[in-house]
Structure formats: C-alpha cells, structure tokens
C-alpha cells in the first residue's frame, strides 16, 4: 500500500519546559487506511497532529508528503498539501448555513464581489451526497445536532480536496447512533482513497474502525500495530505500561519504564509522600447530588447524574481520559458552567447557581489546568496577579494601596520561594514560578476547599514536588482538596480516594490502597484504573 505521509524524528520542546511534548516520533500513514492514535492524556498525540497541521512548529524532525519534504507553517500550507483537521471543539458560525460555513474563505463569487449562494449550495451538496452524509447545504447550522455539526466540519475539509484527514476525538460527545453513522462515512472515505488519523481513547472504537493503531506514551511513540493483532486489553496495556523492546515498537530512545517516566513526567513517589496521614474526617465539605450538564442540541450529557462528597482533610482525585468529563467537571467547580439539574452544596449552603465570582467570595480556591489562559494575566506584574481576587482588601477609599499590596506580594514570593520580583511582568517568570504564583494566591485565599486541575503539567521534578508538598500540607491541615488530573502516577501518590469518569458518568470509586491498608493491593492498580478509564471495566 502506498505511503503518503512520513513523519521522521519529530521532537517538540516548548520554551520554559524541561520535558519534551514529543520526542523523536516517527510515524507513517498509508493511502486509504484509518490509523488510530491512542494514548492517555498528555501523551503527545494532539501536539504531534498540531505539528502536522501547521498549528505549531516542530523543534526537530521532518515531514514528507508523497516522498517530498514538506514545509508546513500554517493550516493554509497543510490544506494546500492535502491535509485537513477537524478539531474536537467545532469552529462553526451557528447563524450561517452549512454551505456558508463550508465555503468560508474560498467562496464562489458572483460578479467577483458577492457570494454566489446558489453555486455554493450546489457545490457543497455535491460533496455531501458523494460521501453519503445526512445534512443539507441550505440548513442553518444552529438547528443541527452535534453529530450533524461534526459532519459539517468534515465536509469543510473535503470541499478543500484533502487526502489526509485528522480528527481529534471525533466521537467524544456523540451518541452510539451518531457514532455508527459517522463510522459509515469514515469507511466510505477510506474506500475512496482518503487516509484518516483518529485521535481517540475509546478502545472499542479503535477495534471497530481502524486498520492500525499507534500508541503514544509520555511524548514517545511506543508501538505501531495492526489492529487485528490486538485485543482491547492489550491496547490498554500498551497505553499504561511501556512494552518490551522485543514487542516491535517504533521508539525514539531508551524505553524502560523508569527512564521514560522520570524523564518525561516528574512525579512524587510513595517515598516522597508521607505514608502515615491523619485520618479523613467524616465532616462533608462539598457534595454533588445528581449533577447533570448538557449542551444544546446534544443527546448525551456532558456530566450524567454525578454524585460524590469530599471531606475535611481528604484529597479526592478524579481520573479520566479526554472527552469523558474532567474538563466539564473543572468548569462546573470553577463556576463557569451552569447545571441543567442536580444540586451542589458547600457545608449546608446550596451553591448550585453560584457563578465564579460568587464562589470566589464564598472561599473557592481554584488552580486551573491552563494557568496561562485562565489563572493569570501574563502582561500584568507579579504583585497584581497575586492580589487580583483581593483588591477590595488592599483598597482604601476606593483606591488600591500599592504599598500594602506590594508588601503582601513580596511576603508570598519569599514564603513560596518564587524566583523573581513583584514588579516584573508575570510572563518573565519560568513556568514553574508562574505555577507557584498561582498556587500561592489560591492557597492564601482558600476557605473550605481547593480545586487543583493538572497542577504539575509542564513542571520539572523539583517544582512538581513542591506542589505536591503544598497539597499534602493543605490536606493535613483539614482542607478538602479536589484533584483533577490525567497523570495516574500523580493521583496514586496523593489521593485518599479516586473517582473515575467515563462518558460523563462515574465508572468507579475506590480508596487508594497506598493510604488504606485495609483495602489491600489487587494486582497492578495503575492498570486497573486505566482499564476503568477506558471503559474496559464497568464495576
């Protein structure tokens, strides 16, 4: 079978990070095949595809399309080379028609000025019919279901005559019926010579739709196998445990469990976290009662009747892979996403309808998964980032007291060992020190509970261990700590209790055997939780 894409030695290191997002990844794609790119969150899948689509440059390596070296600096370059990408979050204008969304940027014109609506509708409908999609060119996108919007995104790429189609978690929010329809379309595309790369975590779907599966772990490609030769449990083992070199994996360096783990994702080991902890209190701090969140025109809930409680002096961790509800849970906890039904209580108070500002005043402390986009203002000075949520406290007669706020910020820099000074823009700090700044601000304002989301993503070993020590101190002081993380090593080193989310529902809840000797160790705990995250175990 003809090879149409070759990625050779792709390495990506982001500025300010000690670990590589991708390390010497080499991957081929054949004409007319469906290749699934699998791996846990943070494995480097999306980064690799962003490089292929021109959204971010590689630090090292080359890409060849049909045997020729390709310079891909933007999505426009990628489109010209026959590469298209459908993102997990749709990029559509709801008030426009299907055809208007599809032809945007390359519209057929009437008199070289006006959009030729009739021609646009005819051209787009021709693409729709050729690939047996169920949408209509003249329909307004705002009235479509989520599955139909997914089809519009694919038609956008096909209209641009792409031969290689990248799809990021294409079924993350689809029902089983919508997924079946989408897979029929994928098979038709492959039969006509199109090549598809699907980023996915869903093992049953990998087995159903793909010809080959490429598994990434900690930024490296650890295996490329024919799907027919693997069962779901073997794919799970490849994702959560590095295979032996003799297994035929394509790799980019030494592949022992310890060297790759320590090199790519720093973690706290059981030796570095105290084994003897104060017992968890029976006093409930925060509880979710049948919380459900839906998106408009979407059949399957983003969160489906979620119920749990977190207690004083407890670290409750949520594990899961992309598209299964962790991000939605973070948004709900942060007050950014309203509930459709259910109730949230803090102590005895109903906070179900509180927005982010009200939750902050109530004492919420929240370390977001994206500390740059949602946790800080890079262009503002360090001191302002530290007191941003407490401006009233440092104001007199309506004016901010710079001396008082500066002294407070300087005290936190010293207490939390933040390298920098209070007057410099936050962007001048390293990633670890930015994280420490956000951490210091949130810890100092917390009241009943604190939420940590991906708290050590991109940090080096020493910075990660510092974050872990702060979480331990909070727990032992009686604070309720919620940890949302895709790093199982992190969860197992810190959590008293673990809840697994799968397809928006709680798939499992268990005590961490490291801190609950009565529970006992049952086999490889990391593999067991990994299987539940992937839907292999339901109880």
Secondary structure by P-SEA (a helix, b strand, c coil): ccccbbbcbbbbbccccccccccbbbbbbcccbbbbbbbccccaaaaaaaaaacccccccccccccccccccccaaaaaaabbbbbcccccccccccaaaaaaccccccccccccaaaaaaaaaaaaaaaaccccccccccccccaaaaaaaaaaaaaaacccbbbbccccccccaaaaaaaaaaaaaaaaabbbbbbbcccaaaaaccccbbbbbcccccccccccccccaaaaaaaacccccccccccccccccaaaaaaacbbbbcccccccccccccccccccccbbbbbcccccccccccccccccccbbbbbbbcccccaaaaaaaaacccccccccccccccccccccaaaaaaabbbbbccccccccccccccaaaaaacccccccccccccaaaaaaaaaaaaaaaaccccccccccccccaaaaaaaaaaaaaaacccbbbbccccccccaaaaaaaaaaaaaaaaabbbbbbbcccaaaaaacccbbbbbcccccccccccccccccccccccaaaaaaaaaaccccc
